[in-house]
Amino acid sequence: MRKNNYMKYILIFSTSMFLLLVSFNCKSPTAPKGNNPPDTTSNNFTFQTFTFGASNAGSSYLLDVAIISDSNIWCVGAVYLDSADGAPDPIPYNVVHWDGKNWIPMKAPFYYQGKAFYSPVYSIYAFDANDIWLEAGIHWEGNQFQTEPLNISFPSHVNKIWGTSSSDLYIVGNNGLIAHRGSNGTWQKIESGTDMNIYDIWGSTNQQTGKEEILAVASYSDTSAQRKIFQINGNSAEEISSSGINWDLETIWFKPQSHYFVGGTGIYDKHLLSDNTWSRQYYNVTDNYINCIRGNDVNDIVAVGAYGEVLHFNGVRWNSFINETGLTNGQYVSVAIKGNEIVAVGYNGKAVIAVGKR
C-alpha cells in the first residue's frame, strides 16, 4: 500500500514538473519590467597616433574632424610644412585627408574680393563623400573645393557646423554667432541675445514629434563660469535651463527623449529636455576639461579634452584611454565616432590625430 502511494506521488510530481517546464518553454523569456539593464557596447578600443607639422615652420594644430568611412576621413586646422626647397612654407595646409592608406595634407582656398588666400579652418561637417562643408562657404563637391559668396559677415571663424542637408545648414561662432543656410542658398543670422562664444551645436530628430531638436552651448572664453544653452527653432534661438551646471560649457551631444550630454568643466547629463536639472553625479570621471562629445547612440559615446583625454561611455560606465592617448602639453579639441572607429584631433606642439578602432 505504501509503495503504491509512493509511486503515485512520484508520478504526480513528475507530471507537474513536466507541465511546468513545458509552460516555461512555450513562452519567450523576459526580464521583469522596470529592471532591464541598459544595453552596452564594447570599450575595447586600440589607438594609434599620427603627428603633422615641421618643427621650424610654426605651430600646427587640428580643430575638427568628420568621418565618412574608415577610408575617407577629413580633418581641418592648420598644418605648417616645409616647402620643396626645404624652407618653411608660410601658407598652412588647412585640411588633412585620409584616403584609406595615407594622410594627405591639402590647401582649401578662401576668397576675398576675388583673390584666394589660405587661412586655418576651424570646422567641418560632412553629409557624404561629395557634400562636405568647411567653415561657412567652402564646399567640397567630390573632386574640388568650391567657395560660395556669403551674404552675411562673420565676426570670426565658425566654431561648429550642423545640419540635415546643404539646404538646411547651421553654423555657430564667437560673439553669439548663429546663422542658417536655407534652400535658396543664402545665409540668415539668428539672434542669440548674447556676446558669449557659441562653441558647439548638435541636432537630431525627435522620433515622437518627427521634428528636429537643435541645441547649442555658449560660454565666455576662459574668463568666467557663465554658460548658456540654446534651443534653435527655425530662425529663432531661445535660452533653456542650465540649472545644476556650475561651470562653463564647450560641447553638446544628445539623442532626443533619451539622453542629453553637455561638457566643459565636467560632463553633465539629463534624460529629458524637460527635466529641470542637469546632473554630474555619475559622470565625474575625469579632472580634465572636455572639449567635445559625440556618439553613435546613448550607449556608444566618446568625449575628448585636455592633456589627451579620451573617454568612451558604453551605456553603463566611462572608460579612459589617457594612458594610450595622453598628451604632455596639448589637448584633443574635437572628435568623431562612426561604427567602430574614433578619430580625435588636436595639438601637442604639432598637429595630432588619434585613431581608435575596436
N, C-alpha and C positions, 0 to 999 in steps of 0.2 A: 504493500500500500504506500509506504513512504517513498519507495523507489519510483512508483508511477507518478506520485505528486511531484517528486523532484524533477523527473523528466518533463512533466507538464510545465513547471516553472521555467526550466531551461528553454523549452520550445517557445513559450510566451515571450521571454526576454530576448531570444534570438530574433523572433519575428519583429518585435518592437524596434530593436536596433537596426534591422534591415530596412524597415519603413522609414525610420528617422534618417538614415544615411541616404536613401533614395530621395526623400524630400529635400535634403540639402543639395544633392547633386542636380536636382531639377531646377534650381534657382541660381542666378548669377551671383557670385559672392560680392557683397557691397560692404564698405566700411560704414560704421554708424554715422548718421547725419550730424554735421557740425564738428566732427573730429577728423576730417580729411586733412592729411598733411599737405603742405604746398608742394607742387611739382618742383623738381630740382634739375639743374644741368651740371655738367662736369666743370670743375675748377682746374682741370689738368691741362694747363697751357705751358708751352715751352717757348721762350723768347729768344730772338736774335736781334742784335742791334747794328745799325748802319750809321756812319757819320759822314758829313759832307762839309767841304769848305777848305780853302787854302789858308794856312796859319798867317801868312803875310798879306792876305788880301782883304781882311776885315772880318768882323764878327758875323757868322752865318747863323740863321735860325729858321725854323719852320713853325707855322702857326695854325694850320688847319689841314684836314685830310678827308678824302672821300674814297670809299671802296666800291667799285663797280663789280669786280670779280677778283679772284685770287691772282689773276694775271693782268689786272687793269686797276691800278691804284694811283691816285693823284694827291700830291702834297704841295702846299704853297707856302711861301715865305720869302726869304732872301738868302741865296747861297752865292758866296763870292769865291771865284776860282781864278787861277792864273790863266792868262791868255796864251796863245800859241807860242809866243816868243819867250814865255816864262815870266813875264812881268804881271803884276796883279791886274786883273780886269775890274775896272771900277763899276761896271754895269752888272747888276745882280741877275743870276738865274732865279726867277721867281716861281718856277714850277719844277717839281721833280716827279717823274712818271715811271711807274713800274710796269714793264711790258710782259712780265712773266719770267724774264731771265735777268734783266738788268734795270738798275735805276738810272734814268736818263734825265739830266738837267735840261731845262728848256727856258726860253725867254718869251713871255707873253706881253705884247705891247699895250700901253695906254696911249691915248691920243689927246693932244691939246692943240686947238686951232690947226688941225690937220697934220700936226707933226707927232711922230711916235717918240715915246720915251719909256723907260723901264724903271719901275718902282717896285718895292716889296708888295706882295699880295697877302692880304690878311685872312681871306675867307674863300671857301669853295663849297659848292653844292651840286651834286650830280643826280640827274634823273635816269640817264642811261649813257652808253658809250658815246653817243652823238649829241648829247644835250647836257652840257656842263657849264655852270656859271662860276666865274671868278669875280670877286668884289661885286660891283653893280653892273658894269657894262661890258665885261669881257666874256664872250660866249664861245665855247669850243663846239664846233659843229661837225665833228667826225674826222676832219683832216687838217683843220687850221683854226686859229683864233680869229674871231670877228669882234670888232668893237662897235657898239651902237652908240649914237649920240644920246646924251642924257638931258632930259628936260628940266631936271632939278639939280641943285648943287648940294654937295655933302660937306659937312664940317671937317671930316677926316676920313680915315679908312673905314670900310664896312667890317664890323666885327664878326657877324654871322649872317648866314642866308638860310632860309627855309621856304618851301613852297610845295604845291601839289603838281605844278607844271610851269612851263616858261611863261604862261599867261596868267599865272596866279602865284606870284613870287614876292616874298617879303625879305627885307633887309633891316638890320639894326646896327647902330653905331654910337659913337660918342656924342655927348651933349644932347641926349634924349632923342636921337635919330630913329625913326621908324618910317619906312616907306614901302609902298606896294606897287608892283608892276602888274597891270591888268591885261585883258585880252587885246586891247588896242596897242600894246607895246609901249605905253607911256607910264612914267612913274608918278605916283601921288604921295605926298608926305602925309603921315598920320600924326596928329598932335598927341604927344605923350604927357605934356604938362610938367616935364622935369628937365633939368640940365644934367642929371646923372648920366653916366655912360651906360648904355644898354649893351650888355655883353653877350647875351645868348637868346635864341628864340627856338621854339620847337612847337610842332603841331601834329595832331593825329585825329583820325575820325572817331567820334563818339558813336559806338555801334547802336546805342539806344535811341539817339536822336537823328543819326545819319549826317550830322553836321561836324565841321572841323572845329576842334578846340585848339586855340593858338595862344601860347603863353610866352612871356619874355621876362627877363630879370635884369635889374639895373642896380648899380652902386656908384659911389664916388671912388675914384681911383686912389687907393691906399691912403685915404685921408680920414675916414670915419667908419663907424659900424652901420651906417644907414644903408637901407636897401628898399627896393620896390619890386613888386611882381605885378605884371600887367596881363590882362586878358584882352586879346585883339579880336574884334568882331567887325569884319569888313574893313571899313576905313575909319574905325574909331578904336581907341585904347582906353580901358578902364582899369584903375588900380584895384587889386584884390588883396585880401588879408595876407600879411606875413607874420601873423601872431605866432609866438613860440620861437622865432628866429632872432637871435641876439646880435648877429654879426652880418658882414657884407656877403653878397651873393655874386657868383660868376657864371653859373650854368644851371640848366633845367632840362629834364627829360621825363616823359610820362607816357602812360597808357590810360586813356580816359576810363573813368568808372572803375579803375583797378588799382593804380599806384602812381603817385606823383613824387618825384625826387628833385630837390634843389641842392646845390653845393656851392661852397666857397670856404669860409672858415667853418668846416664841418659839413656833414651830409644830413639833410633833413628830409622827412617824408610825411605823406598822409595818403589815405586810401581813396578819399573822395574829394573833389574840388570844393564841395560844400562844407567839408569838415572845418571847424573853426580854427584849429591849431595845428601847426607843423610840429613834428616830434623829432628829437635827436636821440631818443632813448636807446634804440637798437643799432644805431649807425655811427656811434662814436668809435670808429675803427682805426683812425689814423690821426696823428697830430699835424700832418702835412696839409697845406692848403690845396683845395680841389679846384681845378680849372675847368674840367669838362666831364660830363656824364652822358653816356649814350647806351642804348640797349637794343637787343633783338626782341626781347619780351621782358616781363617783370621778373622772370627767373633767370635772366641772362644779360646782366648789366655790367658795364665797365666804367670806372672812374679813374682819372689821372690827375697828377698835380705836382707839387713842389718836390725837389730832390729825387725825381724819377719815380714817384709813387705811381703804381698801377694796381688797382683793386678790381676784383671780379666778384659779383654777387650772384649766387646760384639759386636764389629763391629762399634759402634758409640762412646762409651765412656769407660774410665777406671774406675774401682771401687776398692777402697782399703778396705781390711779386717783387717787392722792392729789393730783395736780395739778388734778383736777376736783372732788374731794370734800373736800379738806383743810379743817380747822377750826383757827382760831387758838389757842383755849384749851380746846376741847371734845373730845368723842370720840363715836364710834358705839358704843353699848352692845350692840345686838342687830341681827340681820339675818335675812332670809328670802329664799329664791330659789325661784322656780317658773316652769318653762318658760323664757322668755327675759326674765324680769324679776327684778331685785334690788331689795329695799327695805331700807334701813338706817335705824335710828333712834338718836337720841342727843340731845346738847345742845351749845350753844356760846353761853352767855348766855341764849338762848331754846331752845325745843324745835326739833329739826331732823329732817327726813325727806329722805333722798336716794333717788331712784328711778332705777335704771339699766335701760335697755332695749337689746336688740340686734336 
